[in-house]
Amino acid sequence: MKKITVPVLNALLAAGVILIIVGLLLISRLSAGWGSEIPAFSIAIMVFGAAVFYVAMTLIHWAVFFFTGLFVFCMGLCMTFIFTNVLPFTTEHLWPICVILCGICLILTCVFKHRKIRGVYLFPSLLIEVLGIVFLLFSLDVIKISLSLFVAKWGPLMLILAGAALVGVFFWQRNFNEFFPYDKDELSDLTDEDEKGFYGD
């Protein structure tokens, strides 16, 4: 089989992204009804994020472009689905959803950059996602007390537990590294070239 050239691959990627966007817009249109107003602003955000994602995949292979494009696309999609009642949320729930998406996009960016999940990205991502889920539970009134009251009452305990978890991860990797996904010191493995590749030259 003849190898597909780079321009053809880029065209396939562009066509795939466009088809995904069209399909998602059809879902939102069918949910909102054909006579309803379409949220142009959120759709513009979604298309802009898709364009940045395409640039990151084809032209400028910077992880920060990949993260920004993916995150902006997901946020625009969530806003569109919320405004068209595909998702059972309101605009008040956008900020915890934003936090959750940030953690997910950080893990995907790690895979894009390093072709594997690294601990230095995994644990912050999981922490961000857990915080986002907790904030969403407050926004949905699943947790009945207010967030400010919860922080005032349980904040110090949460800090202690978070610190204990980080210390536990340190000792786990030091003493049981054969069970850890990556047993090398990943902090020392990060070079200037890695940082340059993330932020760009």
Salt bridges, closest charged atoms under 4 A:
ASP189 OD2 - ARG118 NH2 3.07
ASP189 OD1 - LYS184 NZ 3.79
GLU193 OE2 - LYS196 NZ 3.99
